[in-house]
């Protein structure tokens, strides 16, 4: 199913990997943010809790599904900033400082 909707590539052959698409990112923002904005860390925790996706190296290492498979993970090629880069490109990320960013829901009305 993941290959047919485009979140796992390539469709055929070896080296299958998860790809965060703009449609999936939009779904996360719309489905997980009943409020106008939340911190990036809270947003990541909501994605992990509701859908099981992890975007940080530390959280992946702590995942019970990967405890026994640490040798299969190549953290030298992972870019843990890609979620932030995609949110920023879509206009949904507000950087307050180097340590704190907000994710905003552009479709939520101001209270």
N, C-alpha and C positions, 0 to 999 in steps of 0.2 A: 504494500500500500504506500509506503514511504517513497519508493521509487516512482510510482505512478503519479504522485502529487508533487514531485520535484524536490523533496527535502532530503533525499538520499541520492547521491550521484557517485559514479556514473551509473546509468541504467543497466549496463552490462559490463562484465569483467571484474577484475580484482580492484582493490583499493577503495571500496565503498566507504563513504563518509557522510556525515550529516552536514547539511548546508542550511543556514538561516536565510530564508527568503524574505523579501519585503512584505509579502502577504502574511507570512507566519508572524513576523514582527508586529504588523498591524493588528493581527488577531490577538496577540499577547497584550498589547496596549489596550485594546477595546474590551477584552474579556476580564482583565485583571485589575483594571483601574476604575472603580466606581467613583473615585474622587478626581479632582482636577490635576493633582500632582502628588508624587511620593518619591522618596529617595531611591537612588539607583540600587542600593543594597537591598532595600525592601522589595523592590520590583523583581530582582533576581531571586530572592527567597520565595516570592509568590509563584514564579515560573517553576522553580524546583519543586515546591510543594504540590502544585496543581497538575503539572505536566511531566515532571521528572527530568527536565532539561537542566543541565549544570553548565555554567559559563566560566567558572574559575578553576584554575588548576588545583588549588587546595581542596575545594569542594569535590572535585572529581576523584582525587586521591582518597578522600574520606568516604566515598560512596561504597556501600556494602557490595555492590555488583562488581566493583573494580579492585577490591582489596587483594584478591588472589592473582590479578592480572596486571600488576604494576609493570612488568617487563614488556607488555604489549603497548604501553603508552609511550609516545614519543613527545615529551613536553617541550623539546627544543623547537618544534615547528608550530606549536599551538600559539595562537595570538589571542590572548584573553581580553584584548581590547576591542575585538571586532563587534561585540554587542554595543559598546559605547559608540563606536564609529558609525554603526548603522543607525542608531537612535539619533546621533548628531546630524547625520546626513538627511534624515527624515524630518528634522526640526522638532523632535520630541525630547531632546536632551537639553537641559539648562545647567551649565557648569557654574557652580557657585565658588568653588575653590578646587585645588588639586585633590583634596580628600573628600569632597562632597559634591554630588551632582543630583539633580532632580529630573525625573521623567515626568513629562506632562502629557495629559490626554487632551488633544486638541478638539475632541468631540464632546467633552463634558462641559456642561454649562457652569458658569460661575455661580457660586452660592451666595 
